[in-house]
Amino acid sequence: MKILLTGSSGFIGQALTPRLEKDYELFTLSSDLTDHAAIKAEVKKIDPNIIVHLAARTEVEKSFYEQISFSEVNYIGTLNLIESAKTLKHLKNFIFASTMEVYGWQPISDEIEHTGMYTRRVTFDENTIPNPNAPYAVAKYGCEKYLEYAHRSLGLPFTAIRQTNAYGRHDNDFFVTEAIISRMLKNPHEIDMGYAEPWRNFIYVDDLVDAWMTVITNPDKVNGGTILTIGPDNALSIKDYADKIAKKLNWHGKVNWNKRPTRDGEIYWLNSNHNLITQLLEWKPIVTLDQGLDKTIELLKEKYQSYG
């Protein structure tokens, strides 16, 4: 079976690639996703059975002031890939990496619709109506709707995976888990952080890759335009998250919160479950938050020790 993987150099792509190479004929694209003609020709030549589309710009905060670049890559690039897939005769599934960010603010009532501080604190699932409020999330949700259009009009098989915050990186401290750990490792007395109040849930990279592999290996069970949320339903505030990490590191310094402005459209609550994917494919996460943090801490300790 031939699999076309985009985003193979990204965090999830790097972790997924060796798993795919074991059992499948794996292809990646050499063309720029924004070049429609080149992508169409390359996809036609590969003629994949499954497309796994991970490629995207993922820095949500940057999407507010680099909207054009984000739209070109995340939306137009995805549409180019969808359009190229529509004529494939052997395609079993187009699996798209969406995001929990599509849920945006979930207002408690219409009277306070425009403030994320008063969002409903519920566990989001596939039945929660999206309300994206960041350019990154708008593009991702737009791709979901375009896939739905292609499925209705042409029968394009697809699955969209709304994944939550993944962690377990050893080479990038831009994202919150790795940022907290790295700063505490490098600064024993004091660190600066952003906003303390948002709540998030977190999934360890090995669990997320297992979920992707489960979807990839079972196309007939989820290729009918299925939306899946993948999260461990373990939300906690960023402040409590930092406190948990500090305890594991035996770090007794001071965290200076709110040292950068809150991003436009900040989402104060994101939490999701995995009920549907468990029901359809019998998948569920097995790495606890404590276990995943321990593994990530060890990876980053090794990184900084190697720097001498």
N, C-alpha and C positions, 0 to 999 in steps of 0.2 A: 504494500500500500504506500502511495506517495503522499507525503505531507509537505505543504508549503508553510514555512514559519517566517513571519515578519517579527522584527524586534528581537532577533537572536542575540544581539549584543547588550540588551537591557538586563535588568536585575532578574526578572522572571524568565526571560529568554535564555540567559546563561544557565540557569538552574534546570530548565526544561530540556535543553538541547541534548545532553548526554542520555537522558531517559528515552527520548525519541529516536536517537541514533541506534539504540540497541535493537529496536523492533521494526523500524520503518525506514523507507527510503526518504531521506530528509533533504529538502531544498530551501534555499533562501533567495531573496531577490537581490540582484545587483543594481537595478534601476531605482531612481528616486520615485517615491510613492506619488509625488505631485506631477509626475510626467505620465499622463494618461496613455499616450500611444505606446511608450516603452513598456509600461506595466502590462498593458493588454497583450502585447506581443510575447512578453516573457511568461506570463501566466498561461497563455495558450500553449506555449512550447512545453512547459512543465506538465500541464494537464493533471493537476493534483486531485487526489480523492478527498482530502481534507485541507482546509485553509485555517491556520491558527494565526489570528491577527492580533499581535501584541504591540506593534510599533506605534509609538505616540510620544508626544511631549507630555510629561506628567507633573511638572511643577505648577501646582494649582495657583499659587500666589503670583507667579510670573505671567499667568494667562490674562491677568487684568490689565497689564500694560504692554503685552506682546500679542494682542488679539489676532492680528492678521497672520502672524507666523503660526500660532496655535491652530487657527482655522484651516490654514493651508495643509498642515501635516495631519491633524487629527480628524478633520471633517472631509476636506477635499481628497486627501490621500486615501481615506477609507472608502469614499465613494468610487474612486478610481478602481480600487480593488474589487468592490462589489460589482461594478459594471463589467469588469474583466471576468468575474466568476459566473456571470449570468448565462453565458453560452457554453460553459463546461459540461460535457456529457457524462462525466464519471464522478462528479462532485457529490460527496455524501454529507458534508457539513461545512459550514463557514462559522468558525467559532471566534467571537469578537470579545475583546477585553474591554468591558465597560467599567463602571466605577460606582461605588456607594455615593459619591458626590452628586449623582443625578437626583437624589432625594431632596437635597437642599434644605430649605426651611419647611417645616411642617407646622403651620401656625395653629395655636390653640383655638383661635377664633378669628373671624373675619376682621374684627375690630383692631387686632394687633398683627395684621398680616405682614407688615413690612419690617419686623424686627426679629432676627433669629434668636435673640435671647429667650423669647417666649415660645420656642418650638415645643411640640409634643414630645415627651420623653417615652417613646414606644420603641419596640423592636421592629425595624423595617424588614419587609419581605417583598416578594414579587407582586403582592397585591397593593402595596403602598404606592400612591400616585406620585410620580416624580415632580419635583418643583425646582429645577436646577437654577442656581443663582451665581454661578461663576462661568466665565467663558469656556474654561476647560470642560465643565460639566455639561454646558449647553451643547458643545460639539459632540460629546459622547452620546448624549441623549438623542441628538439629531441623527447620529449614525444608527442608533437602535431603531428609530422610526423609519429610516430609509431601508433598513433590512426588513422591517415588517412590510413595507410597500413591495419590495422585491419578492418577498415570500408570498404575499397575497396575489400579486399580478403574474408572477412567473414560476412560483413554486420553489424559489431558492431556499434550500435547507439552511437553517442557521440556529445557533445558540448564542445568546449574549450573557456574559458572566459579569455580574456586578460585584466586584471583589472589594474587600475592605483593605485597611492599611496593612501592608505586608512589611515584615521586618526580618532581619537576619543578614543584613549586608555587612561586608567587611571592607568595602572599598569606596563608600559614599556616605558622608555624614551630613548630607543636606536634609534627610528625612528625620522625623521627630525622634524615633527610638535611638537611632545611631547618633543623632546630634546630642541627645542628653548624655548617653554613655561616653561619647568621645570627649565632650567638654569636661565631664567629671573626672575622667582619666587624666586629662592634660592639665586640669586646674584644681588643685586640692583644696583651695580656700573659697573660691567664689566663681560663679558663672552667671552669664546673662542669658535669659530666655525670653520668648515671646509671651503670648497670652496664656494664662493658667486655666481658664474656665472651660474651654471646649472639652466635650467628652467624645472619646473615640473607642472603637474596638480594634483589636490587633490579631493578625494571623501570621504564624511563623511560615517562612518561605517553603519549608519541606511539606507542610500541610497544603499550602496553596498549589504547589506543583503536583501533589497527589490528586488534588481536585481536578486540575486541568487534565491530567492523564486519564482520570476516570471518565471525563466528558469525551475526550478524544477517542477512547477505546470503545465507547458505546454510542456511536452516532445515531443509530436508529431509535434510541430511546429519548433523545433530546433534540432532534433536528427539525422539529415542527414549529419553529419560531419560539423556542423556549427561552424564557428569562430565568436566570438562576442567581440568587444572592448567595455569596459565600462569606460567611463570617461566624466567629465562635460565640457571639452573644455574650461578650465579656467587657462591656463598656466601662471605662473609668475616666475621670478627669485627667487632663495633662498634668496637673499638679500632683494628684495622687500617683500617677504613673511615674513621675520624676522621683517622688518619695520612695516608691517601691525599688526603683533602680539604685537610688542612693543607699538604701539599706543593704542591697546585695553587694554593692561596692565598698561598704563600710565607709562611705563618704560623709563627712560631717561639715562640709562647707555651707555657704549661703547661696541660695538661688535668688537672683534679682529678676523678678517677673515683670512682664509688660515693658521690656526694653526695646521693643520695636512696635510700631503701630499695628493695631488689629487689621487684618486684611479686609478689603471690601467684601461684603457678603459673607463674613465669617459664619460658619455653621457651628452651632454650639452643641449639637447632639447628633451623633451618628452611631447607630448600633444595629447590627443585622444578625439574622440567624441562618441556619443551613437546612431548614426543615424540608424544603422541596427536593434538593439534591440528595438528601438522605432518603427521602421517600422513593425517588425515581432510580437512584443509582447506588444506594446503600453506602454513601460516603459521609464521613464526618471527621472533623479534625481530631488528632490524637495528641498533639504536642500542647501541653498546658502553657499558660503565659509564663509561669515561673521557669519551666524547662526551656522555653524558647529564649527568654532573657538571659538565662545562664549560658546558653550556647553562644548567643550574640556577644555577650560580655567577653567570653573567652576568645572569640574571633578577633575582637577589637584590641584586647590586651596583647595578643600575638602580633597584631599589626604594629602597634606602637612600640613594642619591645624590639621588633625587627628594625625599626628606624634608629634604634640605639639610644 
